[in-house]
């Protein structure tokens, strides 16, 4: 490699870092000031009448209104964490990864009639597991090849620390149930540690997407965001979700910040972003069992705590299908 080529690579790397840094620098302001209206969710009419978690006998995605045709000779690979794999949702087909055959990749693959479907999503996965085995699940990127046509990626929540954040905020709530002890704790050093962690996760997502493109240069790549976990209006529901009242809006904005980062990094890498937050507004873990698509810390439907139930997975599948129905292109 010549010195000029090396210099060009270094310059491109610096420009990439500069653009990512500049974009993410505005995440906090944009996320905190952008609250989507609680519009009618895309998947609400098809799935709410017959929730999958309540009626597991319904086994075909068409039962839940998933639409938008099919592809010929489609090779589809799904990468992701537990929000993708669908822990506890029947039927579980991989105990090591807590993977359900009713998760959103399975519903998308069935509706699009994928010729080859590889779901390697795995509960507790971080971006590291894209290159590293996780029990009996090999490195997730190994499933992606030159013949892959479609890749969905939903990762980053565990890099940010969804589980520890929930545990920390729940334990601090007793100190000041009407205040915001969790927010104060994460800002005790004079800056928001969660906002910093999200910014630090951006290069990891960037690396994953570049690896996907390297392995499958012709594939359509969709980055799937996270659904609405807490009330979008900032209200709380203690003790069903044991957070202090003032921490609900803080945690809501933190999730929005994470989704904004995923959207920005997807766009930078020529991938498409799938918004699963907006279609699930009004069906968060604070809602009544018949209305919620995200289960609280004590689930009433088969699902992991603070995770989508089968109806939530169907809603995310519909969001992916809606995106696939649009012309291919950047977000």
C-alpha positions as a Markdown table, in Angstrom:
| # | Residue | x | y | z |
|---|---|---|---|---|
| 1 | Unk | 0.0 | 0.0 | 0.0 |
| 2 | Unk | 1.4 | 3.4 | -0.9 |
| 3 | Unk | 1.8 | 6.3 | 1.5 |
| 4 | Unk | -0.9 | 8.2 | -0.5 |
| 5 | Unk | -3.4 | 5.3 | 0.0 |
| 6 | Unk | -2.6 | 5.1 | 3.6 |
| 7 | Unk | -3.1 | 8.8 | 4.1 |
| 8 | Unk | -6.4 | 8.6 | 2.2 |
| 9 | Unk | -7.6 | 5.8 | 4.5 |
| 10 | Unk | -6.6 | 7.7 | 7.6 |
| 11 | Unk | -8.4 | 10.8 | 6.3 |
| 12 | Unk | -11.6 | 8.9 | 5.6 |
| 13 | Unk | -11.4 | 7.4 | 9.0 |
| 14 | Unk | -11.0 | 10.8 | 10.6 |
| 15 | Unk | -13.9 | 12.2 | 8.6 |
| 16 | Unk | -16.1 | 9.2 | 9.6 |
| 17 | Unk | -15.3 | 9.9 | 13.3 |
| 18 | Unk | -15.8 | 13.6 | 12.9 |
| 19 | Unk | -19.2 | 13.2 | 11.3 |
| 20 | Unk | -20.4 | 10.6 | 13.8 |
| 21 | Unk | -19.2 | 12.8 | 16.7 |
| 22 | Unk | -20.9 | 15.9 | 15.3 |
| 23 | Unk | -24.1 | 14.1 | 14.7 |
| 24 | Unk | -24.2 | 12.4 | 18.1 |
| 25 | Unk | -23.4 | 15.7 | 19.8 |
| 26 | Unk | -26.9 | 16.8 | 19.0 |
| 27 | Unk | -28.6 | 13.6 | 20.1 |
| 28 | Unk | -29.5 | 14.9 | 23.6 |
| 29 | Unk | -31.1 | 18.1 | 22.3 |
| 30 | Unk | -33.0 | 16.4 | 19.5 |
| 31 | Unk | -34.2 | 13.4 | 21.5 |
| 32 | Unk | -35.3 | 15.5 | 24.5 |
| 33 | Unk | -37.2 | 17.9 | 22.3 |
| 34 | Unk | -38.8 | 15.4 | 19.9 |
| 35 | Unk | -41.8 | 13.6 | 21.3 |
| 36 | Unk | -43.8 | 11.8 | 18.6 |
| 37 | Unk | -47.5 | 12.1 | 18.7 |
| 38 | Unk | -49.3 | 9.0 | 19.8 |
| 39 | Unk | -50.7 | 8.3 | 16.4 |
| 40 | Unk | -52.6 | 5.1 | 15.6 |
| 41 | Unk | -49.9 | 2.4 | 15.5 |
| 42 | Unk | -49.4 | 0.6 | 12.2 |
| 43 | Unk | -49.9 | -2.8 | 13.8 |
| 44 | Unk | -52.7 | -1.8 | 16.2 |
| 45 | Unk | -55.7 | -2.9 | 14.1 |
| 46 | Unk | -54.3 | -6.1 | 12.8 |
| 47 | Unk | -53.0 | -7.4 | 16.1 |
| 48 | Unk | -54.9 | -5.9 | 19.0 |
| 49 | Unk | -58.1 | -7.8 | 18.4 |
| 50 | Unk | -56.3 | -11.2 | 18.7 |
| 51 | Unk | -53.2 | -10.8 | 20.8 |
| 52 | Unk | -50.7 | -13.5 | 20.0 |
| 53 | Unk | -49.7 | -13.9 | 23.6 |
| 54 | Unk | -53.3 | -14.6 | 24.6 |
| 55 | Unk | -54.1 | -16.8 | 21.6 |
| 56 | Unk | -50.9 | -18.8 | 20.9 |
| 57 | Unk | -52.9 | -21.2 | 18.7 |
| 58 | Unk | -52.9 | -18.6 | 16.0 |
| 59 | Unk | -49.7 | -19.7 | 14.2 |
| 60 | Unk | -49.7 | -17.9 | 10.8 |
| 61 | Unk | -48.5 | -14.3 | 10.5 |
| 62 | Unk | -51.4 | -13.5 | 8.2 |
| 63 | Unk | -53.6 | -14.0 | 11.2 |
| 64 | Unk | -52.2 | -10.7 | 12.6 |
| 65 | Unk | -52.4 | -8.6 | 9.5 |
| 66 | Unk | -48.8 | -8.8 | 8.4 |
| 67 | Unk | -48.8 | -7.9 | 4.7 |
| 68 | Unk | -46.8 | -6.7 | 1.7 |
| 69 | Unk | -46.2 | -9.6 | -0.6 |
| 70 | Unk | -43.2 | -11.8 | -1.0 |
| 71 | Unk | -39.8 | -12.1 | -2.7 |
| 72 | Unk | -38.5 | -14.8 | -4.9 |
| 73 | Unk | -35.3 | -16.5 | -3.8 |
| 74 | Unk | -34.9 | -14.2 | -0.8 |
| 75 | Unk | -32.1 | -15.0 | 1.6 |
| 76 | Unk | -32.8 | -13.2 | 4.9 |
| 77 | Unk | -30.5 | -13.0 | 7.9 |
| 78 | Unk | -31.7 | -11.6 | 11.3 |
| 79 | Unk | -29.1 | -10.3 | 13.8 |
| 80 | Unk | -30.0 | -9.0 | 17.2 |
| 81 | Unk | -30.5 | -9.3 | 20.9 |
| 82 | Unk | -33.4 | -10.5 | 23.1 |
| 83 | Unk | -35.8 | -7.9 | 21.6 |
| 84 | Unk | -35.3 | -9.8 | 18.4 |
| 85 | Unk | -35.1 | -13.3 | 19.7 |
| 86 | Unk | -38.3 | -13.1 | 21.8 |
| 87 | Unk | -37.6 | -14.8 | 25.1 |
| 88 | Unk | -40.4 | -16.9 | 26.7 |
| 89 | Unk | -42.8 | -16.3 | 23.8 |
| 90 | Unk | -44.0 | -19.7 | 22.6 |
| 91 | Unk | -42.8 | -21.6 | 20.9 |
| 92 | Unk | -39.2 | -21.4 | 22.0 |
| 93 | Unk | -37.0 | -23.1 | 19.4 |
| 94 | Unk | -33.5 | -22.3 | 20.8 |
| 95 | Unk | -33.0 | -22.6 | 24.6 |
| 96 | Unk | -29.5 | -21.2 | 24.4 |
| 97 | Unk | -30.6 | -17.9 | 22.8 |
| 98 | Unk | -34.2 | -17.8 | 24.1 |
| 99 | Unk | -35.4 | -17.6 | 20.5 |
| 100 | Unk | -39.1 | -17.8 | 19.5 |
| 101 | Unk | -40.6 | -18.9 | 16.2 |
| 102 | Unk | -43.0 | -16.0 | 16.7 |
| 103 | Unk | -40.4 | -13.3 | 16.9 |
| 104 | Unk | -40.5 | -10.5 | 14.3 |
| 105 | Unk | -37.9 | -12.0 | 12.0 |
| 106 | Unk | -39.8 | -15.3 | 11.8 |
| 107 | Unk | -43.0 | -13.4 | 10.9 |
| 108 | Unk | -41.2 | -11.3 | 8.3 |
| 109 | Unk | -39.6 | -14.3 | 6.8 |
| 110 | Unk | -42.9 | -16.2 | 6.6 |
| 111 | Unk | -44.7 | -13.2 | 5.0 |
| 112 | Unk | -42.0 | -12.5 | 2.5 |
| 113 | Unk | -41.6 | -16.3 | 1.9 |
| 114 | Unk | -37.9 | -16.2 | 2.3 |
| 115 | Unk | -36.2 | -19.1 | 0.5 |
| 116 | Unk | -33.3 | -19.1 | 3.0 |
| 117 | Unk | -33.9 | -17.7 | 6.5 |
| 118 | Unk | -31.2 | -17.5 | 9.2 |
| 119 | Unk | -32.3 | -16.1 | 12.6 |
| 120 | Unk | -29.1 | -15.9 | 14.7 |
| 121 | Unk | -30.5 | -13.4 | 17.2 |
| 122 | Unk | -29.7 | -14.2 | 20.8 |
| 123 | Unk | -30.8 | -13.0 | 24.2 |
| 124 | Unk | -28.1 | -10.9 | 26.0 |
| 125 | Unk | -26.2 | -10.3 | 22.8 |
| 126 | Unk | -24.1 | -7.1 | 22.5 |
| 127 | Unk | -22.2 | -5.9 | 19.5 |
| 128 | Unk | -19.3 | -8.2 | 20.6 |
| 129 | Unk | -21.4 | -11.2 | 19.8 |
| 130 | Unk | -21.5 | -10.2 | 16.2 |
| 131 | Unk | -17.9 | -11.6 | 16.1 |
| 132 | Unk | -18.0 | -13.8 | 19.2 |
| 133 | Unk | -19.8 | -17.1 | 19.9 |
| 134 | Unk | -22.5 | -17.0 | 22.6 |
| 135 | Unk | -22.9 | -20.5 | 24.0 |
| 136 | Unk | -24.0 | -22.7 | 21.1 |
| 137 | Unk | -24.7 | -19.7 | 18.9 |
| 138 | Unk | -21.8 | -18.9 | 16.7 |
| 139 | Unk | -20.7 | -15.3 | 15.8 |
| 140 | Unk | -23.8 | -13.8 | 14.4 |
| 141 | Unk | -22.0 | -12.2 | 11.4 |
| 142 | Unk | -21.0 | -15.7 | 10.2 |
| 143 | Unk | -24.6 | -16.1 | 9.0 |
| 144 | Unk | -24.1 | -13.1 | 6.5 |
| 145 | Unk | -22.7 | -13.9 | 3.1 |
| 146 | Unk | -22.4 | -12.6 | -0.4 |
| 147 | Unk | -25.7 | -14.1 | -1.4 |
| 148 | Unk | -27.6 | -12.5 | 1.5 |
| 149 | Unk | -30.4 | -10.3 | 0.2 |
| 150 | Unk | -31.8 | -8.8 | 3.4 |
| 151 | Unk | -30.3 | -8.2 | 6.8 |
| 152 | Unk | -32.2 | -6.9 | 9.9 |
| 153 | Unk | -30.0 | -5.7 | 12.8 |
| 154 | Unk | -31.4 | -4.8 | 16.2 |
| 155 | Unk | -28.5 | -4.4 | 18.6 |
| 156 | Unk | -27.1 | -1.8 | 21.1 |
| 157 | Unk | -29.5 | -2.1 | 24.1 |
| 158 | Unk | -27.2 | -4.4 | 26.0 |
| 159 | Unk | -24.2 | -2.3 | 25.1 |
| 160 | Unk | -25.9 | 0.6 | 26.7 |
| 161 | Unk | -27.0 | -1.6 | 29.6 |
| 162 | Unk | -30.8 | -2.0 | 29.6 |
| 163 | Unk | -30.8 | -4.6 | 32.4 |
| 164 | Unk | -28.5 | -2.7 | 34.8 |
| 165 | Unk | -30.3 | 0.6 | 34.2 |
| 166 | Unk | -33.7 | -1.0 | 35.1 |
| 167 | Unk | -32.2 | -2.6 | 38.2 |
| 168 | Unk | -30.5 | 0.7 | 39.3 |
| 169 | Unk | -33.6 | 2.8 | 38.8 |
| 170 | Unk | -35.9 | 0.3 | 40.5 |
| 171 | Unk | -33.6 | 0.2 | 43.6 |
| 172 | Unk | -33.3 | 3.9 | 43.9 |
| 173 | Unk | -37.0 | 4.6 | 43.6 |
| 174 | Unk | -37.6 | 3.9 | 47.2 |
| 175 | Unk | -35.4 | 6.8 | 48.2 |
| 176 | Unk | -37.5 | 9.4 | 46.5 |
| 177 | Unk | -40.6 | 7.9 | 44.9 |
| 178 | Unk | -42.0 | 11.2 | 43.7 |
| 179 | Unk | -38.6 | 12.6 | 42.5 |
| 180 | Unk | -35.9 | 11.6 | 40.1 |
| 181 | Unk | -33.3 | 9.7 | 42.0 |
| 182 | Unk | -32.1 | 7.6 | 39.1 |
| 183 | Unk | -31.6 | 10.7 | 36.9 |
| 184 | Unk | -29.7 | 12.4 | 39.6 |
| 185 | Unk | -27.5 | 9.3 | 40.1 |
| 186 | Unk | -26.6 | 9.1 | 36.4 |
| 187 | Unk | -25.9 | 12.8 | 36.4 |
| 188 | Unk | -23.9 | 13.0 | 39.7 |
| 189 | Unk | -20.6 | 13.5 | 37.9 |
| 190 | Unk | -21.9 | 16.6 | 36.2 |
| 191 | Unk | -22.8 | 14.9 | 32.9 |
| 192 | Unk | -25.3 | 12.3 | 31.8 |
| 193 | Unk | -23.5 | 8.9 | 32.0 |
| 194 | Unk | -26.2 | 7.2 | 29.9 |
| 195 | Unk | -26.0 | 9.8 | 27.2 |
| 196 | Unk | -22.2 | 9.3 | 27.2 |
| 197 | Unk | -22.7 | 5.5 | 27.0 |
| 198 | Unk | -25.0 | 5.8 | 24.0 |
| 199 | Unk | -22.5 | 8.1 | 22.2 |
| 200 | Unk | -19.7 | 5.5 | 23.0 |
| 201 | Unk | -21.9 | 2.8 | 21.5 |
| 202 | Unk | -22.3 | 4.6 | 18.2 |
| 203 | Unk | -18.9 | 3.5 | 16.8 |
| 204 | Unk | -19.7 | -0.1 | 17.8 |
| 205 | Unk | -22.9 | 0.0 | 15.7 |
| 206 | Unk | -21.0 | 1.6 | 12.9 |
| 207 | Unk | -18.5 | -1.2 | 13.0 |
| 208 | Unk | -21.3 | -3.8 | 12.8 |
| 209 | Unk | -22.9 | -2.2 | 9.8 |
| 210 | Unk | -19.7 | -1.9 | 8.0 |
| 211 | Unk | -19.0 | -5.6 | 8.6 |
| 212 | Unk | -22.5 | -6.4 | 7.3 |
| 213 | Unk | -21.9 | -4.4 | 4.1 |
| 214 | Unk | -18.5 | -6.0 | 3.6 |
| 215 | Unk | -20.0 | -9.5 | 3.9 |
| 216 | Unk | -23.1 | -8.8 | 1.9 |
| 217 | Unk | -22.4 | -5.9 | -0.4 |
| 218 | Unk | -25.7 | -6.2 | -2.3 |
| 219 | Unk | -28.0 | -6.8 | 0.7 |
| 220 | Unk | -30.7 | -4.4 | 1.9 |
| 221 | Unk | -29.8 | -3.6 | 5.5 |
| 222 | Unk | -32.4 | -2.5 | 8.0 |
| 223 | Unk | -31.5 | -1.2 | 11.4 |
| 224 | Unk | -34.4 | -1.9 | 13.7 |
| 225 | Unk | -35.0 | 0.5 | 16.6 |
| 226 | Unk | -36.5 | -0.3 | 20.0 |
| 227 | Unk | -40.2 | -0.1 | 20.8 |
| 228 | Unk | -41.9 | 2.3 | 23.2 |
| 229 | Unk | -41.1 | 0.8 | 26.7 |
| 230 | Unk | -42.6 | 3.5 | 28.9 |
| 231 | Unk | -45.5 | 6.0 | 28.6 |
| 232 | Unk | -44.6 | 8.5 | 25.9 |
| 233 | Unk | -46.3 | 11.3 | 27.8 |
| 234 | Unk | -43.8 | 10.8 | 30.7 |
| 235 | Unk | -46.4 | 9.6 | 33.2 |
| 236 | Unk | -45.6 | 6.7 | 35.5 |
| 237 | Unk | -47.2 | 3.6 | 36.9 |
| 238 | Unk | -45.5 | 2.7 | 40.2 |
| 239 | Unk | -45.6 | 0.0 | 41.6 |
| 240 | Unk | -46.3 | -2.0 | 38.4 |
| 241 | Unk | -43.1 | -0.5 | 37.0 |
| 242 | Unk | -41.1 | 0.4 | 40.1 |
| 243 | Unk | -39.5 | 3.7 | 39.0 |
| 244 | Unk | -39.7 | 7.0 | 40.7 |
| 245 | Unk | -42.2 | 9.4 | 39.1 |
| 246 | Unk | -39.6 | 11.8 | 37.8 |
| 247 | Unk | -37.5 | 9.1 | 36.3 |
| 248 | Unk | -40.1 | 8.0 | 33.8 |
| 249 | Unk | -39.5 | 11.0 | 31.5 |
| 250 | Unk | -35.8 | 10.7 | 31.9 |
| 251 | Unk | -35.8 | 7.0 | 30.9 |
| 252 | Unk | -38.2 | 7.7 | 28.0 |
| 253 | Unk | -35.8 | 10.3 | 26.7 |
| 254 | Unk | -32.8 | 8.0 | 27.2 |
| 255 | Unk | -34.5 | 5.4 | 25.0 |
| 256 | Unk | -35.3 | 8.1 | 22.4 |
| 257 | Unk | -31.7 | 9.1 | 22.4 |
| 258 | Unk | -30.6 | 5.5 | 21.8 |
| 259 | Unk | -33.0 | 5.2 | 18.9 |
| 260 | Unk | -31.8 | 8.5 | 17.4 |
| 261 | Unk | -28.2 | 7.3 | 17.6 |
| 262 | Unk | -29.2 | 4.1 | 15.7 |
| 263 | Unk | -31.0 | 6.2 | 13.1 |
| 264 | Unk | -28.0 | 8.4 | 12.6 |
| 265 | Unk | -25.5 | 5.6 | 12.3 |
| 266 | Unk | -27.8 | 3.7 | 10.0 |
| 267 | Unk | -28.0 | 6.7 | 7.7 |
| 268 | Unk | -24.2 | 7.2 | 7.8 |
| 269 | Unk | -23.7 | 3.6 | 6.6 |
| 270 | Unk | -26.3 | 3.7 | 3.9 |
| 271 | Unk | -28.6 | 1.4 | 5.8 |
| 272 | Unk | -32.4 | 2.0 | 6.5 |
| 273 | Unk | -33.9 | 2.6 | 9.9 |
| 274 | Unk | -37.1 | 0.9 | 11.0 |
| 275 | Unk | -38.9 | 3.0 | 13.6 |
| 276 | Unk | -40.7 | 0.6 | 16.0 |
| 277 | Unk | -41.2 | 3.3 | 18.7 |
| 278 | Unk | -43.9 | 5.3 | 17.0 |
| 279 | Unk | -46.1 | 2.3 | 16.1 |
| 280 | Unk | -46.0 | 1.0 | 19.7 |
| 281 | Unk | -46.8 | 4.3 | 21.4 |
| 282 | Unk | -49.8 | 3.7 | 23.7 |
| 283 | Unk | -48.9 | 0.0 | 24.2 |
| 284 | Unk | -46.0 | 0.4 | 26.7 |
| 285 | Unk | -45.5 | -1.7 | 29.9 |
| 286 | Unk | -47.6 | 0.6 | 32.0 |
| 287 | Unk | -50.8 | -0.2 | 30.0 |
| 288 | Unk | -53.4 | -2.8 | 31.0 |
| 289 | Unk | -52.6 | -6.4 | 30.0 |
| 290 | Unk | -55.1 | -6.3 | 27.2 |
| 291 | Unk | -53.5 | -3.2 | 25.7 |
| 292 | Unk | -49.8 | -3.5 | 26.3 |
| 293 | Unk | -47.3 | -5.0 | 23.8 |
| 294 | Unk | -44.4 | -4.6 | 26.3 |
| 295 | Unk | -44.6 | -6.6 | 29.5 |
| 296 | Unk | -43.7 | -5.0 | 32.8 |
| 297 | Unk | -41.2 | -6.5 | 35.4 |
| 298 | Unk | -43.9 | -9.1 | 36.3 |
| 299 | Unk | -45.3 | -10.2 | 33.0 |
| 300 | Unk | -48.9 | -11.2 | 32.6 |
| 301 | Unk | -48.3 | -12.7 | 29.1 |
| 302 | Unk | -45.5 | -15.1 | 28.0 |
| 303 | Unk | -42.6 | -12.7 | 27.6 |
| 304 | Unk | -39.4 | -11.7 | 29.4 |
| 305 | Unk | -39.8 | -8.7 | 31.8 |
| 306 | Unk | -39.5 | -5.3 | 30.1 |
| 307 | Unk | -39.7 | -7.0 | 26.7 |
| 308 | Unk | -42.2 | -7.3 | 23.8 |
| 309 | Unk | -44.8 | -10.0 | 24.1 |
| 310 | Unk | -45.9 | -11.8 | 21.0 |
| 311 | Unk | -48.2 | -8.9 | 20.0 |
| 312 | Unk | -45.3 | -6.6 | 20.3 |
| 313 | Unk | -43.2 | -8.8 | 18.1 |
| 314 | Unk | -46.0 | -8.8 | 15.5 |
| 315 | Unk | -46.1 | -5.0 | 15.7 |
| 316 | Unk | -42.3 | -4.8 | 15.1 |
| 317 | Unk | -42.7 | -7.3 | 12.2 |
| 318 | Unk | -45.3 | -5.0 | 10.6 |
| 319 | Unk | -42.9 | -2.0 | 10.9 |
| 320 | Unk | -40.3 | -4.0 | 9.1 |
| 321 | Unk | -42.7 | -5.0 | 6.4 |
| 322 | Unk | -43.9 | -1.5 | 6.0 |
| 323 | Unk | -40.3 | -0.4 | 5.5 |
| 324 | Unk | -39.7 | -3.2 | 3.0 |
| 325 | Unk | -42.7 | -2.0 | 1.0 |
| 326 | Unk | -41.0 | 1.4 | 0.5 |
| 327 | Unk | -38.3 | 1.9 | -2.2 |
| 328 | Unk | -34.9 | 0.8 | -1.2 |
| 329 | Unk | -32.8 | 3.7 | 0.1 |
| 330 | Unk | -31.2 | 5.5 | 3.0 |
| 331 | Unk | -33.4 | 6.6 | 5.9 |
